[in-house]
Amino acid sequence: MGLPGHEPSSRVGEEERLRVFLDAIRDYAIFMLDARGFVASWSPGAKALKGYDDAEIIGKHFSVFYPAEDVARGKPEEELRVAAATGRYEDEGWRLRKGGSPFWAHAVITAVRAADGSLIGFVKVTRDLTQRRRIEEARRAEEAKFRALAETAADAIVTADDRGTITFVNPAATAMFGRPAAEVVGLPLTVLMPERFREAHGVSFARVVETGEGRLIGKRLELVGVRPDGAEFPIEMVLSTWDAGGRPAFGAIIRDVTERKRVEGELRDLVRRVEERSRRLEEANADLDGFTYSVSHDLRAPLRAIDGFARVLLEDHGARLDDEGKRVAQIICKNVGKMGELIDDLLSFAKLGRERLNVSRLDMTALVRGAAEEVHDPSRSIEFRIPEVPRAEGDAALIRQVWLNLLGNAVKYTRPRARAVIDVRGEAREREVVYSVEDNGVGFDPQFQNKLFGVFERLHAASEFEGTGVGLALVQRIVRRHGGWVKGEGRPGEGATFSFALPRRDGPDGP
């Protein structure tokens, strides 16, 4: 495969073997130029790479492979001049295929000389590196993106090679560890940790590199960092890895969690104190419930005796009593009855703290209407307005007691009115169902609102309205045991509204 006019007959066999060899190479374009740069031979690899057939390209100047701007500035001729002067020219740049499509090429031009040193021509070897260039450009773009993100990241970012040597630290890392990048790049990653931990971390890192063990990759690791002055601080690190030319490289995102640890410590102390207070409160409530139950139970026997003796006086000795004596005996019986009611309420209040809730789906409309029938006073003009209200979940017996107490209060405190009006409403909200009882009774002073649900707290004199002072406290305790809330609103002479809510444990539901 010699140049025209330079093919000695004694070398035909050698040239033939070279031709066969070149014909077998398809990944490189290998061809020859004469001394002026015209194509003198063309290989199958050249045809595959550049797209020209032999007849189309042989005899053409090799500048046809160059972009117009390179031709205009004489690049092809300059390459031949350097190759002729030095024996070789190597370059990477854009070249053109047949039709003008560009590709990124690596080209080597080698001068060929005769035995007397005269220039015969050139051998040009071209390789298509377009794909490699794209990969490198993509890698450089990713590196630029990484550095842009790393430079502005709030967390410390540190990268290391497979030997654990630091290769990069971002500004956040230099601020966190108090070491400039120039000082730590090239040092072991463990330099950022206290001395007592370095050997163990170095062994763990080497094991990850050697075995590919991935249990540490992507996990949040709680470690300890150290600054140049020896100050230690807690850090949280997430380790990642990637392939860097056949060897693993590592990156760490590091966060100083000193403040979080402080808050967590304070939260643990707070939880501990709350748990201790809750335990003491539970013990106190249990003692109080037990005391209330015992006292209430033990009071029944003497009350029965008092009631019995008072009735004996009235029934067996009434003829010997004057009117004042009879009145006093009747007062004793009446107050014994009130005391019995109070004991019953106290027992209910204490019992509520011990019993387990029996929660079920409640037909609240039926419950409230049933309660209204029980508390209705047929001797009075009372209008109950009870529409269909949403269902709820709760303990049927306890929620019935809530309605009895609230409706009973409404009946009691509307007694001065010629016509009592009691409205019941219900509303299903996203997380709870809210119910209310509104009356047109005597109301109460809002400044005493905080006393409404206290045991034995009364906003009206016992001589005006009877009661034990436990009813609303019982309502509040029942509703709170269900996870809800209760409140009262009113103004003197303008009636009152008592509302309570039960949490929803299901989806939207109608009445």
C-alpha positions as CSV (number, residue, x, y, z in Angstrom):
1,M,0.0,0.0,0.0
2,G,2.7,2.5,-1.1
3,L,2.5,5.9,-2.6
4,P,2.4,6.2,-6.5
5,G,5.8,6.1,-7.9
6,H,7.4,4.7,-4.7
7,E,6.6,1.0,-4.7
8,P,9.8,-1.1,-5.2
9,S,9.0,-4.5,-6.7
10,S,11.1,-6.2,-4.0
11,R,8.7,-5.0,-1.3
12,V,5.4,-6.1,-2.9
13,G,5.0,-9.0,-0.6
14,E,5.5,-6.9,2.5
15,E,3.1,-4.3,1.2
16,E,0.5,-6.9,0.6
17,R,0.8,-8.2,4.1
18,L,0.5,-4.7,5.4
19,R,-2.6,-4.1,3.3
20,V,-4.3,-7.2,4.7
21,F,-3.4,-6.1,8.2
22,L,-4.8,-2.6,7.6
23,D,-8.0,-4.0,6.0
24,A,-8.7,-5.9,9.2
25,I,-8.6,-2.8,11.4
26,R,-12.1,-1.2,11.6
27,D,-11.9,1.0,14.7
28,Y,-9.3,3.4,13.2
29,A,-9.2,5.3,10.0
30,I,-5.7,4.6,8.6
31,F,-4.8,6.1,5.3
32,M,-1.8,7.7,3.5
33,L,-1.3,11.2,2.1
34,D,1.3,12.2,-0.4
35,A,3.8,15.0,0.4
36,R,1.2,17.7,-0.5
37,G,-1.6,16.2,1.6
38,F,-3.6,14.5,-1.0
39,V,-5.2,11.1,-0.1
40,A,-3.1,8.3,-1.6
41,S,-4.7,5.2,0.0
42,W,-7.9,4.4,1.8
43,S,-8.6,1.5,4.3
44,P,-11.9,-0.1,5.2
45,G,-11.6,1.4,8.7
46,A,-11.3,4.9,7.0
47,K,-14.3,4.2,5.0
48,A,-16.3,3.0,8.0
49,L,-15.4,6.1,10.0
50,K,-15.6,8.9,7.4
51,G,-18.1,7.4,5.0
52,Y,-16.2,7.8,1.7
53,D,-15.6,5.1,-0.8
54,D,-12.0,4.7,-2.3
55,A,-13.1,6.3,-5.6
56,E,-14.7,9.3,-3.9
57,I,-11.7,10.3,-1.7
58,I,-8.4,9.1,-3.3
59,G,-6.8,12.1,-4.9
60,K,-8.7,14.6,-2.8
61,H,-6.9,16.9,-0.4
62,F,-7.3,15.8,3.2
63,S,-8.5,19.3,4.2
64,V,-12.0,18.0,3.2
65,F,-12.1,16.4,6.7
66,Y,-11.7,19.7,8.5
67,P,-14.4,22.3,9.4
68,A,-14.4,25.4,7.2
69,E,-12.9,27.7,10.0
70,D,-9.9,25.3,10.4
71,V,-9.3,25.3,6.7
72,A,-9.5,29.1,6.5
73,R,-6.8,29.5,9.1
74,G,-4.6,26.9,7.4
75,K,-4.8,24.2,10.1
76,P,-4.4,21.2,7.7
77,E,-1.2,22.6,6.1
78,E,0.2,23.6,9.6
79,E,-0.3,20.0,10.8
80,L,1.7,18.6,7.8
81,R,4.4,21.2,8.3
82,V,4.9,20.2,11.9
83,A,4.8,16.5,11.1
84,A,7.4,17.0,8.3
85,A,9.6,19.0,10.7
86,T,9.3,16.8,13.8
87,G,8.3,13.5,12.3
88,R,4.9,13.4,14.1
89,Y,1.8,15.6,14.8
90,E,-0.9,14.6,17.3
91,D,-4.1,16.5,17.9
92,E,-7.8,16.2,19.1
93,G,-10.5,18.3,17.5
94,W,-13.6,18.4,15.3
95,R,-13.5,16.6,12.0
96,L,-16.1,16.0,9.3
97,R,-17.6,12.9,7.8
98,K,-19.0,12.6,4.4
99,G,-22.0,14.9,4.2
100,G,-20.5,17.3,6.7
101,S,-21.5,15.7,10.1
102,P,-18.9,16.5,12.8
103,F,-17.2,14.1,15.2
104,W,-14.5,14.5,17.8
105,A,-11.3,12.9,16.6
106,H,-7.9,11.9,17.9
107,A,-5.5,12.1,15.0
108,V,-1.8,11.2,14.6
109,I,0.1,12.2,11.4
110,T,3.5,10.5,10.9
111,A,5.9,11.6,8.2
112,V,7.2,8.8,5.8
113,R,10.6,9.3,4.3
114,A,12.7,7.5,1.8
115,A,16.1,5.9,2.6
116,D,17.8,9.1,1.4
117,G,15.6,11.2,3.9
118,S,13.4,12.7,1.2
119,L,9.7,13.1,2.3
120,I,7.5,10.5,0.6
121,G,4.2,11.4,2.3
122,F,2.3,10.8,5.6
123,V,0.4,8.1,7.4
124,K,-2.6,9.5,9.2
125,V,-4.4,7.5,11.9
126,T,-7.8,8.8,13.1
127,R,-10.0,7.6,15.9
128,D,-13.6,8.7,16.7
129,L,-13.7,9.9,20.4
130,T,-17.1,11.6,20.2
131,Q,-18.7,9.2,22.7
132,R,-15.8,9.6,25.1
133,R,-15.9,13.3,24.8
134,R,-19.6,13.3,25.6
135,I,-19.0,11.2,28.7
136,E,-16.2,13.5,29.8
137,E,-18.4,16.6,29.2
138,A,-21.2,15.0,31.2
139,R,-18.8,14.1,34.0
140,R,-17.4,17.7,34.0
141,A,-20.9,19.1,34.0
142,E,-21.8,16.8,37.0
143,E,-18.7,17.8,38.8
144,A,-19.5,21.5,38.2
145,K,-23.0,20.9,39.4
146,F,-21.7,19.1,42.5
147,R,-19.3,21.8,43.3
148,A,-21.9,24.5,42.8
149,L,-24.3,22.7,45.2
150,A,-21.5,21.8,47.6
151,E,-20.3,25.4,47.8
152,T,-23.7,26.7,48.9
153,A,-24.8,23.7,51.0
154,A,-25.6,24.3,54.6
155,D,-24.3,20.9,55.6
156,A,-20.6,19.9,55.5
157,I,-19.6,17.8,52.5
158,V,-16.4,15.9,52.4
159,T,-15.1,13.5,49.8
160,A,-12.3,10.9,50.0
161,D,-10.6,8.4,47.8
162,D,-10.4,4.6,48.4
163,R,-7.5,5.1,50.8
164,G,-9.6,7.4,53.0
165,T,-7.7,10.5,51.9
166,I,-9.7,13.7,51.8
167,T,-10.1,15.0,48.3
168,F,-12.6,17.9,48.8
169,V,-14.2,19.9,51.6
170,N,-16.9,22.5,51.1
171,P,-17.1,25.9,52.9
172,A,-19.6,24.5,55.4
173,A,-17.1,21.7,56.3
174,T,-14.3,24.2,56.9
175,A,-16.5,26.3,59.1
176,M,-17.8,23.3,61.0
177,F,-14.4,21.7,61.7
178,G,-12.4,25.0,61.9
179,R,-9.9,23.8,59.3
180,P,-9.3,25.4,55.9
181,A,-9.5,23.2,52.8
182,A,-5.8,23.6,52.0
183,E,-5.0,22.2,55.4
184,V,-7.1,19.0,55.3
185,V,-7.2,18.0,51.6
186,G,-4.7,15.1,51.3
187,L,-5.0,14.1,55.0
188,P,-6.8,11.0,56.3
189,L,-10.6,11.4,56.8
190,T,-10.1,10.3,60.4
191,V,-8.3,13.6,61.1
192,L,-11.8,15.1,61.6
193,M,-12.4,12.7,64.5
194,P,-11.0,12.5,68.1
195,E,-7.8,10.5,68.4
196,R,-9.4,7.7,70.4
197,F,-11.8,6.9,67.6
198,R,-9.4,7.1,64.6
199,E,-8.0,3.6,64.6
200,A,-11.5,1.9,64.8
201,H,-12.9,4.2,62.1
202,G,-9.9,3.5,59.9
203,V,-10.4,-0.2,60.2
204,S,-14.1,0.1,59.4
205,F,-13.3,2.2,56.3
206,A,-10.7,-0.3,55.0
207,R,-13.2,-3.1,55.4
208,V,-15.8,-1.2,53.4
209,V,-13.2,-0.7,50.6
210,E,-11.9,-4.2,50.6
211,T,-15.2,-6.1,50.9
212,G,-17.6,-3.7,49.4
213,E,-19.6,-4.0,52.6
214,G,-22.6,-1.7,52.2
215,R,-24.2,-1.7,55.6
216,L,-22.7,1.7,56.4
217,I,-23.6,3.3,53.0
218,G,-26.7,5.5,53.1
219,K,-27.2,5.0,56.9
220,R,-27.3,7.9,59.4
221,L,-24.3,7.4,61.5
222,E,-23.9,9.3,64.8
223,L,-20.2,10.1,65.4
224,V,-18.1,12.7,67.1
225,G,-16.2,15.5,65.4
226,V,-13.2,17.4,66.7
227,R,-11.8,20.9,66.0
228,P,-8.2,22.0,66.1
229,D,-8.5,23.2,69.7
230,G,-9.6,19.7,70.8
231,A,-13.3,20.7,71.2
232,E,-15.5,17.7,70.4
233,F,-19.1,18.0,69.2
234,P,-21.7,15.4,68.0
235,I,-22.2,14.9,64.3
236,E,-24.6,13.0,62.1
237,M,-23.0,11.6,58.9
238,V,-24.5,9.9,55.8
239,L,-21.9,8.1,53.7
240,S,-22.2,7.5,49.9
241,T,-20.0,5.9,47.3
242,W,-19.4,5.8,43.6
243,D,-17.0,4.4,41.0
244,A,-14.1,6.6,40.2
245,G,-12.2,4.9,37.4
246,G,-12.5,1.4,38.7
247,R,-11.9,2.4,42.3
248,P,-14.5,3.4,44.9
249,A,-14.7,7.0,46.0
250,F,-16.7,8.2,49.0
251,G,-18.7,11.2,50.0
252,A,-20.0,12.2,53.4
253,I,-22.7,14.7,54.2
254,I,-22.1,15.8,57.8
255,R,-24.4,17.8,60.1
256,D,-23.5,19.3,63.5
257,V,-26.3,18.1,65.8
258,T,-25.1,19.8,69.0
259,E,-28.3,21.9,69.2
260,R,-30.5,18.9,68.4
261,K,-28.8,16.8,71.1
262,R,-29.4,19.7,73.6
263,V,-33.0,19.9,72.7
264,E,-33.4,16.1,72.8
265,G,-31.8,16.1,76.2
266,E,-34.1,18.8,77.5
267,L,-37.1,16.9,75.9
268,R,-36.1,13.7,77.7
269,D,-35.8,15.5,81.0
270,L,-39.2,17.1,80.4
271,V,-40.8,13.7,79.5
272,R,-39.3,12.2,82.6
273,R,-40.6,15.0,84.7
274,V,-44.1,14.8,83.1
275,E,-44.1,11.0,83.5
276,E,-43.1,11.4,87.2
277,R,-45.8,14.0,87.7
278,S,-48.4,11.8,85.9
279,R,-47.4,8.9,88.0
280,R,-47.9,10.9,91.2
281,L,-51.1,12.4,89.9
282,E,-52.4,8.9,89.1
283,E,-51.5,7.7,92.5
284,A,-53.1,10.8,94.1
285,N,-56.3,10.3,92.0
286,A,-56.3,6.6,92.9
287,D,-56.0,7.5,96.6
288,L,-58.7,10.2,96.2
289,D,-61.0,7.8,94.4
290,G,-60.5,5.2,97.0
291,F,-61.0,7.7,99.8
292,T,-64.2,9.1,98.1
293,Y,-65.5,5.6,97.6
294,S,-64.8,4.5,101.2
295,V,-66.2,7.7,102.8
296,S,-69.3,7.7,100.6
297,H,-69.9,4.0,101.3
298,D,-69.2,4.3,105.0
299,L,-71.6,7.3,105.2
300,R,-74.6,5.2,104.1
301,A,-75.0,3.3,107.3
302,P,-75.3,6.3,109.7
303,L,-77.5,8.1,107.1
304,R,-79.8,5.1,107.1
305,A,-79.9,5.2,110.9
306,I,-80.7,8.9,111.0
307,D,-83.4,8.6,108.3
308,G,-84.9,5.6,110.2
309,F,-85.0,7.3,113.6
310,A,-86.5,10.5,112.0
311,R,-89.2,8.5,110.4
312,V,-89.9,6.6,113.7
313,L,-90.3,10.0,115.4
314,L,-92.8,11.1,112.7
315,E,-94.7,7.8,112.4
316,D,-94.7,6.4,115.9
317,H,-94.3,9.5,118.1
318,G,-95.7,12.1,115.8
319,A,-98.8,12.6,118.1
320,R,-96.5,13.7,120.9
321,L,-94.6,16.2,118.8
322,D,-95.7,19.8,118.3
323,D,-95.6,21.4,114.9
324,E,-92.0,22.6,115.3
325,G,-90.8,19.1,116.2
326,K,-92.6,17.6,113.2
327,R,-91.0,20.3,110.9
328,V,-87.6,19.6,112.3
329,A,-88.0,15.8,111.8
330,Q,-89.2,16.4,108.2
331,I,-86.1,18.6,107.6
332,I,-83.9,15.8,108.8
333,C,-85.5,13.3,106.4
334,K,-85.3,15.8,103.5
335,N,-81.6,16.5,104.1
336,V,-80.9,12.8,104.5
337,G,-82.3,12.4,101.0
338,K,-80.1,15.1,99.7
339,M,-77.1,13.6,101.4
340,G,-78.0,10.2,99.8
341,E,-78.0,11.9,96.4
342,L,-74.7,13.5,97.1
343,I,-73.2,10.1,98.1
344,D,-74.6,8.6,94.9
345,D,-73.0,11.3,92.8
346,L,-69.6,11.0,94.6
347,L,-69.7,7.2,94.1
348,S,-70.4,7.7,90.4
349,F,-67.6,10.3,90.2
350,A,-65.1,7.9,91.9
351,K,-66.3,4.9,90.0
352,L,-65.7,6.6,86.7
353,G,-62.0,6.8,87.3
354,R,-61.7,3.0,87.7
355,E,-64.1,1.6,85.1
356,R,-63.1,0.7,81.5
357,L,-65.0,2.4,78.7
358,N,-67.3,0.2,76.7
359,V,-67.2,2.1,73.4
360,S,-69.7,1.5,70.7
361,R,-71.4,3.3,67.8
362,L,-74.1,5.5,69.4
363,D,-77.5,6.6,68.0
364,M,-77.1,10.0,69.6
365,T,-80.5,11.3,68.6
366,A,-82.2,8.4,70.4
367,L,-80.0,8.9,73.5
368,V,-80.8,12.7,73.8
369,R,-84.5,12.2,73.2
370,G,-84.6,9.5,75.8
371,A,-82.8,11.7,78.3
372,A,-85.2,14.6,77.6
373,E,-88.2,12.3,78.4
374,E,-86.6,11.4,81.7
375,V,-85.9,15.0,82.9
376,H,-89.2,16.5,81.5
377,D,-91.4,18.1,84.1
378,P,-95.0,17.7,82.9
379,S,-96.1,20.4,85.4
380,R,-94.2,23.1,83.4
381,S,-94.3,24.5,79.9
382,I,-91.1,23.1,78.4
383,E,-90.2,22.9,74.7
384,F,-87.4,20.6,73.7
385,R,-86.1,21.2,70.2
386,I,-84.1,18.1,69.3
387,P,-83.4,17.5,65.6
388,E,-81.6,14.5,64.1
389,V,-78.0,14.8,65.3
390,P,-74.8,13.0,64.1
391,R,-73.9,9.7,65.5
392,A,-70.7,9.3,67.6
393,E,-68.7,6.6,69.4
394,G,-68.6,6.3,73.1
395,D,-69.8,4.5,76.2
396,A,-73.6,4.5,75.9
397,A,-74.3,4.5,79.7
398,L,-71.8,7.3,80.3
399,I,-72.8,9.5,77.4
400,R,-76.5,9.0,78.5
401,Q,-75.4,10.4,81.9
402,V,-73.9,13.4,80.1
403,W,-77.2,14.2,78.4
404,L,-79.2,13.6,81.6
405,N,-77.0,16.1,83.5
406,L,-76.9,18.7,80.8
407,L,-80.7,18.5,80.0
408,G,-81.5,18.3,83.7
409,N,-79.5,21.5,84.4
410,A,-81.4,23.2,81.5
411,V,-84.7,22.2,83.0
412,K,-83.7,23.3,86.5
413,Y,-82.3,26.7,85.5
414,T,-85.2,27.6,83.3
415,R,-87.7,27.2,86.2
416,P,-88.2,31.0,86.6
417,R,-89.4,31.2,82.9
418,A,-93.0,30.9,82.0
419,R,-92.0,28.9,79.0
420,A,-88.7,27.1,78.8
421,V,-87.0,26.5,75.5
422,I,-84.2,24.0,75.3
423,D,-82.3,23.6,72.0
424,V,-80.1,20.6,71.2
425,R,-77.7,20.8,68.2
426,G,-75.0,18.5,66.7
427,E,-72.3,19.1,64.1
428,A,-69.9,16.6,62.5
429,R,-66.6,18.2,61.9
430,E,-63.4,16.8,60.4
431,R,-61.9,15.4,63.6
432,E,-64.8,15.6,66.1
433,V,-68.5,15.7,66.6
434,V,-69.7,18.7,68.6
435,Y,-73.0,18.8,70.5
436,S,-74.6,21.6,72.5
437,V,-77.6,22.3,74.8
438,E,-78.8,25.9,74.8
439,D,-81.5,27.2,77.2
440,N,-83.3,30.4,77.9
441,G,-82.8,30.2,81.7
442,V,-81.1,32.4,84.3
443,G,-77.6,32.0,82.8
444,F,-74.5,32.8,84.9
445,D,-71.8,35.4,85.3
446,P,-68.9,34.7,82.7
447,Q,-66.3,35.7,85.2
448,F,-67.0,32.5,87.2
449,Q,-66.9,30.3,84.1
450,N,-63.7,28.5,85.3
451,K,-65.7,27.2,88.3
452,L,-68.4,25.5,86.3
453,F,-66.9,22.0,86.3
454,G,-65.4,21.9,89.7
455,V,-66.6,19.5,92.3
456,F,-69.0,21.2,94.8
457,E,-68.7,24.5,92.9
458,R,-72.0,26.3,92.6
459,L,-72.8,29.6,90.8
460,H,-76.3,29.9,92.4
461,A,-77.4,29.5,96.0
462,A,-78.7,26.1,97.1
463,S,-81.9,27.9,98.2
464,E,-82.6,28.9,94.6
465,F,-81.7,25.7,92.8
466,E,-81.2,22.3,94.4
467,G,-78.3,20.1,93.5
468,T,-75.1,18.5,94.8
469,G,-72.5,20.4,92.8
470,V,-71.1,17.3,91.3
471,G,-73.1,17.0,88.0
472,L,-71.0,19.2,85.7
473,A,-67.8,17.8,87.2
474,L,-69.1,14.3,86.3
475,V,-69.9,15.5,82.7
476,Q,-66.4,16.9,82.3
477,R,-64.8,13.7,83.6
478,I,-66.8,11.5,81.3
479,V,-66.2,13.6,78.2
480,R,-62.4,13.9,78.9
481,R,-62.2,10.1,79.4
482,H,-63.5,9.9,75.8
483,G,-60.8,12.2,74.6
484,G,-63.1,15.2,74.1
485,W,-63.7,18.6,75.6
486,V,-66.6,20.4,77.3
487,K,-67.3,24.1,77.9
488,G,-70.1,26.4,79.1
489,E,-71.1,29.9,78.0
490,G,-73.7,32.2,79.4
491,R,-74.7,35.6,80.7
492,P,-76.9,36.5,83.6
493,G,-80.6,36.5,82.6
494,E,-79.7,35.4,79.0
495,G,-79.5,31.7,79.3
496,A,-76.6,29.3,78.9
497,T,-75.1,27.0,76.3
498,F,-73.1,23.9,77.3
499,S,-71.1,22.2,74.5
500,F,-69.1,19.0,74.4
501,A,-67.1,17.2,71.7
502,L,-66.3,13.5,71.0
503,P,-63.4,12.6,68.7
504,R,-64.3,11.0,65.4
505,R,-62.7,7.5,64.8
506,D,-64.4,7.0,61.4
507,G,-65.1,8.7,58.1
508,P,-67.9,11.3,57.6
509,D,-71.3,10.0,58.8
510,G,-74.8,11.4,58.7
511,P,-77.3,11.4,61.5
